[in-house]
Amino acid sequence: VILSNVKLDHSEISVAASDTLIATGLTKFGAIVGDRTEIGCNAVINPGSVLGRDCLVYPNVNFRGVLPDGSVVKLRQEFQILERRDRGK
């Protein structure tokens, strides 16, 4: 699990609450994670995210935003297998 606490541009981190953003006044702020919430391997939780109580975040998910209580986040990937064009050079 990776819990990011700094934005790439090092700007102030805001936390979403209802339909508004709350300025933290901080450039380092991780996330708020509710009781009994479970986060899978290799998941990334971005700065200022809020995860409610009793949530599940599956492995490899890159999450940003607000996750309501009792929610599940799954990642669905589609693989594309192509032939290499530079083969034999």
C-alpha positions in Angstrom: 0.0 0.0 0.0 1.3 3.4 -0.9 -0.2 6.4 0.9 1.0 9.5 -0.9 1.3 12.6 1.2 2.8 15.1 -1.3 1.4 16.3 -4.7 3.9 16.2 -7.6 3.7 20.0 -7.9 4.1 20.4 -4.1 0.9 22.6 -3.9 -1.5 22.8 -1.0 -3.6 19.7 -0.4 -7.4 20.0 -0.2 -9.8 17.5 1.3 -13.2 17.0 -0.3 -16.2 17.3 2.0 -19.8 17.1 0.5 -19.7 19.4 -2.5 -16.8 21.6 -1.3 -13.1 21.5 -0.9 -11.5 22.2 2.4 -8.0 23.8 2.2 -5.7 22.1 4.7 -3.0 24.8 4.5 -0.5 21.9 4.2 1.7 20.6 1.4 2.0 17.3 3.2 -1.2 15.5 4.0 -2.0 11.8 3.5 -5.5 10.6 3.6 -8.3 10.0 6.1 -9.1 6.2 6.4 -12.2 5.0 8.2 -12.5 2.3 10.8 -12.3 -1.3 9.5 -11.4 -0.2 6.0 -9.0 -2.5 4.2 -6.6 -1.6 1.4 -5.1 -4.2 -0.9 -1.5 -4.8 -2.0 0.0 -2.2 -4.3 -2.9 0.1 -4.0 -2.1 3.9 -4.1 -4.2 6.3 -2.1 -3.6 9.9 -3.3 -3.2 13.0 -1.0 -6.4 14.4 0.5 -8.5 11.3 -0.2 -11.2 10.2 2.3 -12.1 6.6 2.6 -15.2 5.9 4.7 -15.7 3.1 7.3 -16.0 -0.5 6.3 -14.6 0.0 2.8 -12.5 -2.4 0.6 -9.9 -1.1 -1.8 -8.7 -4.0 -4.0 -5.1 -4.5 -5.0 -3.5 -2.2 -7.6 -6.2 0.5 -7.4 -5.0 4.1 -7.8 -7.7 6.0 -5.8 -8.3 9.7 -5.4 -11.4 11.4 -3.9 -14.1 10.4 -1.4 -15.3 6.9 -0.9 -18.6 6.5 1.0 -18.9 4.1 4.0 -19.3 0.5 3.0 -18.0 0.9 -0.6 -15.8 -1.4 -2.6 -13.3 -0.3 -5.3 -12.1 -2.8 -7.8 -9.8 -2.3 -10.8 -10.8 -3.8 -14.1 -8.0 -3.9 -16.6 -8.0 -4.8 -20.2 -4.8 -6.2 -21.6 -3.7 -5.6 -25.2 -1.1 -7.9 -26.6 0.7 -6.6 -29.7 3.5 -7.8 -31.9 6.8 -6.0 -31.5 7.7 -3.9 -34.5 11.5 -3.7 -33.8 12.1 -7.4 -33.7 15.1 -8.7 -35.5 17.0 -5.4 -35.6 
